[in-house]
Amino acid sequence: MRKKRESIVFQQLQRRLVEQAPRFLRHPLKLVPFNLQKQLMESLLARVFKEAIEDGDFEFLADKWLKVEVSDLELCWFISEQNGQLVVARECDKADVCFSGTANDLILIAGRKEDPDSLFFQRKLKIEGDTELGLEVKNLMDSLDLDGLPSLMKYPLMDLATFIERARTESAQVPVQTAPGGIPS
């Protein structure tokens, strides 16, 4: 009985951490200068999509802008292809397509724990603008082979996605304990 209670407490703690982390991270992440964000994002994109970039798979983004918005973190980047490289900008004249979702949902997609189509139909992933361009971006993301990622990126991403998935799955099975007065404990 004690182990079961400890397990329930751990599950509730895990669920709260997953639910509250974006709120705690939002303000510190806003303090990161955009030039540093840009440098990190461009380096990350170049590494993750190295083969696809070399194969010219991102040429469809030339002279077009993809807006990526992490809604609960209030972060936004504009991404395009220029001269065989993915570039990140703070803003652009007009985004051709916009992908937006919460940090947890986007991590689940990246870690292959959630299908972008199912999140789209649940209205958790929003794709607005040029539908054809959005579909090309989504299909390219789906084709990314996680095994091709460097271990320092692959395993933390997969572990984080598993942690989020587990917290969501188990929270659906564990009732929220309430203290007197109806306040969740």
Secondary structure, DSSP 8 states (H G I E B T S, - for coil): -HHHHHHHHHHHHHHHHHHHHHHHHHHHHHTS-HHHHHHHHHHHHHHHTHHHHHTTTTGGGBT--EEEEEGGGTEEEEEEEETTEEEEES--S--SEEEEE-HHHHHHHHTTSS-HHHHHHTTSSEEEE-HHHHHHHHHHHHT--GGGS-HHHHHHHHHHHHHHHHHHHHHHHS---B-TTS-B-
